[in-house]
């Protein structure tokens, strides 16, 4: 049987990516269970409201004649605006609950000695950290926007640094201010590794999500092109299936979140040797279960 992956160990760029895949593969069932239990509501609500939003947009588009004028007085109304706001709000909450769930999973996995936690154990962490991460996300967003507005380069530089803030907050149970300064300390001399891991894993899931959703998006674009000449309507089927697949593809974001946690554990081991010190301390624990047979004389 394959041994459970050890989180606290030094890794280079390639090992960080491969161990991220390994962690997901070894813990796929409990990770998916946690994902759909704690993130499922936002997926379901986002799917339903997203379909309503797209259907309303489709009705308004299908009501436009080939000369660009409305056939009837059916323009953008309050229901479309409200649906768009709700879709945006649900997306925001999803991108908060996802890292809280996955990083809490990894924190408990480490605490329990490389054993996947139960959903009841996760719920305690999620209740405690959700609002803290929500507030931190707002601060991260403002900092990133300021960075990208300042010639774009500062925003790219801050991206991996701010990404490490949430693992530090959750795994070390600390404040945003401490996590922010700790992130700079950990990433010093390792910025490229963290950025590369996040870029590669993000690119992989973007490609996979695109494979799922692009065919239906292409159908809608083609119908828009034909509508100009033949009043061809956007397909309801393609809207519904495309929206469902787009929401389901969000499960792929487990991988880059795990990769972020792997980077954190690797950097703390490089900087502080936390895993090594823990093993050294266990050597003096007479009650430790070593699974070794008792010595006989």
C-alpha positions as CSV (number, residue, x, y, z in Angstrom):
1,X,0.0,0.0,0.0
2,X,1.3,3.5,-0.9
3,X,2.3,5.5,2.1
4,X,0.4,8.6,2.9
5,X,2.1,11.7,1.6
6,X,4.0,13.8,4.1
7,X,3.2,17.5,3.8
8,X,6.1,19.0,5.8
9,X,9.1,18.3,3.5
10,X,11.3,20.4,1.3
11,X,10.4,20.3,-2.4
12,X,11.6,21.8,-5.6
13,X,9.3,23.1,-8.4
14,X,8.7,19.7,-10.0
15,X,8.1,17.9,-6.7
16,X,5.6,20.5,-5.5
17,X,3.5,19.9,-8.6
18,X,3.8,16.1,-8.6
19,X,3.0,16.0,-4.8
20,X,0.0,18.2,-5.4
21,X,-1.4,15.6,-7.8
22,X,-0.4,12.8,-5.4
23,X,-2.2,14.4,-2.5
24,X,-5.4,14.9,-4.5
25,X,-5.2,11.3,-5.8
26,X,-4.6,9.8,-2.4
27,X,-7.4,11.8,-0.8
28,X,-9.8,12.1,-3.7
29,X,-12.8,10.7,-2.1
30,X,-12.8,12.8,1.1
31,X,-11.7,15.9,-0.8
32,X,-14.7,15.5,-3.2
33,X,-17.0,14.8,-0.3
34,X,-15.9,17.9,1.5
35,X,-16.1,20.0,-1.7
36,X,-19.7,19.1,-2.5
37,X,-20.9,19.2,1.1
38,X,-19.4,22.7,1.9
39,X,-19.2,24.2,-1.6
40,X,-22.2,22.4,-3.2
41,X,-24.8,25.0,-2.2
42,X,-22.9,27.7,-4.0
43,X,-22.5,25.5,-7.1
44,X,-26.2,24.6,-7.2
45,X,-27.4,28.1,-6.6
46,X,-24.9,29.5,-9.1
47,X,-26.0,27.0,-11.7
48,X,-29.7,27.8,-11.2
49,X,-29.3,31.6,-11.2
50,X,-26.7,31.4,-14.0
51,X,-29.2,29.6,-16.2
52,X,-31.8,32.1,-15.4
53,X,-29.4,34.9,-16.3
54,X,-28.3,33.4,-19.5
55,X,-31.9,32.5,-20.5
56,X,-32.9,36.2,-19.9
57,X,-30.0,37.4,-22.0
58,X,-30.9,34.9,-24.7
59,X,-34.5,36.1,-24.8
60,X,-33.3,39.7,-25.2
61,X,-30.8,38.7,-27.9
62,X,-33.4,36.6,-29.8
63,X,-35.7,39.6,-29.7
64,X,-33.3,41.7,-31.7
65,X,-34.0,41.9,-35.4
66,X,-31.4,41.5,-38.1
67,X,-31.2,45.3,-38.4
68,X,-30.2,45.6,-34.8
69,X,-33.6,46.9,-33.5
70,X,-35.8,45.2,-30.9
71,X,-38.8,43.4,-32.2
72,X,-40.7,44.2,-29.0
73,X,-40.0,46.4,-26.0
74,X,-37.9,43.7,-24.2
75,X,-34.6,45.2,-23.2
76,X,-32.4,44.7,-20.2
77,X,-34.6,44.8,-17.1
78,X,-34.3,44.6,-13.4
79,X,-34.5,40.7,-13.3
80,X,-31.4,40.4,-15.5
81,X,-29.5,42.9,-13.4
82,X,-30.5,41.2,-10.1
83,X,-29.5,37.8,-11.5
84,X,-26.1,39.2,-12.6
85,X,-25.5,40.6,-9.2
86,X,-26.4,37.3,-7.5
87,X,-24.1,35.3,-9.9
88,X,-21.3,37.6,-9.0
89,X,-22.0,37.3,-5.2
90,X,-22.2,33.5,-5.4
91,X,-18.9,33.4,-7.3
92,X,-17.3,35.5,-4.6
93,X,-18.6,33.3,-1.8
94,X,-17.5,30.2,-3.7
95,X,-14.0,31.4,-4.0
96,X,-13.9,32.1,-0.3
97,X,-15.4,28.7,0.9
98,X,-13.2,26.7,-1.5
99,X,-9.8,27.6,-0.1
100,X,-11.2,27.6,3.5
101,X,-12.4,24.0,2.9
102,X,-9.3,22.6,1.2
103,X,-6.7,24.4,3.4
104,X,-8.6,23.4,6.5
105,X,-8.6,19.8,5.2
106,X,-4.8,20.0,4.8
107,X,-4.3,21.5,8.2
108,X,-6.3,18.7,9.9
109,X,-4.6,16.1,7.7
110,X,-1.3,17.3,9.1
111,X,-2.6,17.5,12.7
112,X,-4.1,14.0,12.6
113,X,-0.8,12.5,11.4
114,X,-1.5,12.2,7.6
115,X,-5.1,11.0,8.0
116,X,-8.0,12.6,6.1
117,X,-10.3,14.5,8.5
118,X,-14.0,13.9,8.8
119,X,-16.5,16.5,7.5
120,X,-17.6,17.2,11.1
121,X,-14.0,18.1,12.0
122,X,-13.8,20.3,8.9
123,X,-17.1,22.1,9.7
124,X,-15.5,23.4,12.9
125,X,-12.6,24.9,11.0
126,X,-14.8,26.3,8.3
127,X,-17.1,28.1,10.7
128,X,-14.1,29.7,12.5
129,X,-12.1,30.8,9.4
130,X,-14.7,31.7,6.9
131,X,-15.3,35.3,8.0
132,X,-11.5,35.8,8.6
133,X,-10.7,34.7,5.1
134,X,-13.6,36.8,3.7
135,X,-12.1,39.9,5.3
136,X,-8.6,38.9,4.1
137,X,-9.9,38.4,0.6
138,X,-11.2,41.9,0.4
139,X,-7.8,43.3,1.5
140,X,-6.0,41.0,-1.0
141,X,-8.3,42.2,-3.8
142,X,-7.6,45.9,-3.0
143,X,-3.9,45.2,-2.8
144,X,-3.9,43.3,-6.1
145,X,-5.9,46.0,-7.8
146,X,-3.5,48.7,-6.6
147,X,-0.6,46.5,-7.8
148,X,-2.1,45.9,-11.3
149,X,-2.9,49.6,-11.7
150,X,0.7,50.4,-10.9
151,X,2.1,49.3,-14.3
152,X,0.8,45.7,-13.9
153,X,4.1,44.2,-12.7
154,X,3.6,44.9,-9.0
155,X,0.3,43.0,-9.2
156,X,2.0,39.9,-10.7
157,X,4.7,40.2,-8.0
158,X,2.0,40.3,-5.2
159,X,-0.1,37.4,-6.6
160,X,1.9,34.5,-5.1
161,X,2.7,36.4,-1.9
162,X,-0.9,37.2,-1.2
163,X,-1.8,33.6,-2.1
164,X,0.2,32.3,0.8
165,X,-1.6,34.5,3.3
166,X,-4.6,32.1,3.6
167,X,-2.6,28.9,4.3
168,X,-0.7,30.8,7.0
169,X,-3.9,32.2,8.5
170,X,-5.6,28.8,8.6
171,X,-2.7,26.4,9.3
172,X,-1.0,28.7,11.9
173,X,-4.3,30.1,13.2
174,X,-3.1,33.7,13.0
175,X,-4.2,37.2,12.0
176,X,-4.1,38.7,8.5
177,X,-1.3,41.1,9.5
178,X,1.0,38.4,10.8
179,X,0.2,36.2,7.8
180,X,1.0,39.0,5.4
181,X,4.4,39.7,6.9
182,X,5.1,35.9,7.3
183,X,4.3,35.4,3.6
184,X,7.0,37.8,2.6
185,X,9.5,36.0,4.8
186,X,8.6,32.6,3.5
187,X,8.6,33.5,-0.2
188,X,12.0,35.3,-0.1
189,X,14.3,33.6,-2.6
190,X,11.5,31.2,-3.6
191,X,9.1,33.6,-5.4
192,X,9.6,31.9,-8.8
193,X,8.8,28.4,-7.5
194,X,5.5,29.5,-5.9
195,X,4.6,31.6,-8.9
196,X,5.5,28.7,-11.3
197,X,3.5,26.1,-9.3
198,X,0.4,28.4,-9.2
199,X,0.8,29.3,-12.9
200,X,1.2,25.7,-14.1
201,X,-1.7,24.2,-12.0
202,X,-3.9,27.2,-12.9
203,X,-3.1,26.7,-16.6
204,X,-3.9,23.0,-16.5
205,X,-7.3,23.5,-14.9
206,X,-8.1,26.3,-17.3
207,X,-7.4,24.0,-20.3
208,X,-9.4,21.2,-18.8
209,X,-12.3,23.5,-18.0
210,X,-12.1,24.9,-21.5
211,X,-12.3,21.4,-23.0
212,X,-15.6,21.0,-21.2
213,X,-17.2,24.3,-21.9
214,X,-15.8,25.6,-25.2
215,X,-18.0,23.4,-27.5
216,X,-21.2,24.9,-26.0
217,X,-19.7,28.4,-26.1
218,X,-18.8,27.9,-29.7
219,X,-22.3,26.9,-30.5
220,X,-23.7,30.0,-28.9
221,X,-21.2,32.2,-30.8
222,X,-22.1,30.5,-34.1
223,X,-25.8,31.1,-33.4
224,X,-25.1,34.8,-32.7
225,X,-23.3,35.0,-36.0
226,X,-26.2,33.3,-37.9
227,X,-28.8,35.4,-36.1
228,X,-27.5,38.5,-37.9
229,X,-28.6,37.0,-41.2
230,X,-31.3,34.4,-40.5
231,X,-32.7,35.2,-37.0
232,X,-31.3,31.9,-35.7
233,X,-31.9,31.7,-31.9
234,X,-29.5,30.7,-29.2
235,X,-30.1,27.1,-28.2
236,X,-31.7,26.7,-24.7
237,X,-30.0,23.2,-24.5
238,X,-26.6,24.7,-25.1
239,X,-27.2,27.4,-22.4
240,X,-28.3,24.9,-19.8
241,X,-25.6,22.2,-20.4
242,X,-22.9,24.8,-20.9
243,X,-23.8,26.5,-17.5
244,X,-23.9,23.2,-15.7
245,X,-20.6,22.1,-17.1
246,X,-19.0,25.5,-16.3
247,X,-20.1,25.2,-12.6
248,X,-19.0,21.5,-12.3
249,X,-15.6,22.5,-13.7
250,X,-15.0,24.5,-10.6
251,X,-14.2,21.2,-8.8
252,X,-10.9,21.4,-10.7
253,X,-9.8,24.3,-8.5
254,X,-9.1,21.8,-5.8
255,X,-5.7,21.2,-7.5
256,X,-4.3,24.7,-7.4
257,X,-5.5,25.2,-3.8
258,X,-3.8,22.0,-2.8
259,X,-0.7,23.2,-4.7
260,X,-0.8,26.4,-2.7
261,X,-0.9,24.5,0.6
262,X,2.0,22.2,-0.6
263,X,4.1,25.3,-1.3
264,X,3.4,26.7,2.2
265,X,4.4,23.4,3.9
266,X,7.5,23.2,1.7
267,X,8.6,26.8,2.4
268,X,8.0,26.4,6.2
269,X,10.2,23.3,6.1
270,X,12.9,25.1,4.2
271,X,12.8,28.2,6.5
272,X,12.0,26.7,9.9
273,X,12.4,22.9,9.5
274,X,9.1,22.4,11.3
275,X,8.5,18.9,10.2
276,X,12.1,17.9,11.2
277,X,11.8,19.5,14.6
278,X,8.5,17.7,15.2
279,X,10.1,14.3,14.4
280,X,13.1,15.1,16.7
281,X,10.7,16.0,19.5
282,X,8.8,12.7,19.0
283,X,12.1,10.8,19.7
284,X,11.8,11.7,23.3
285,X,8.2,10.7,23.6
286,X,8.1,7.4,25.4
287,X,4.4,7.0,24.6
288,X,4.9,7.3,20.9
289,X,3.6,4.4,18.8
290,X,6.5,3.3,16.7
291,X,4.9,0.1,15.3
292,X,8.2,-1.6,16.1
293,X,8.4,-5.0,17.9
294,X,9.5,-4.9,21.5
295,X,13.1,-5.7,22.1
296,X,13.8,-9.1,23.6
297,X,16.9,-10.1,25.6
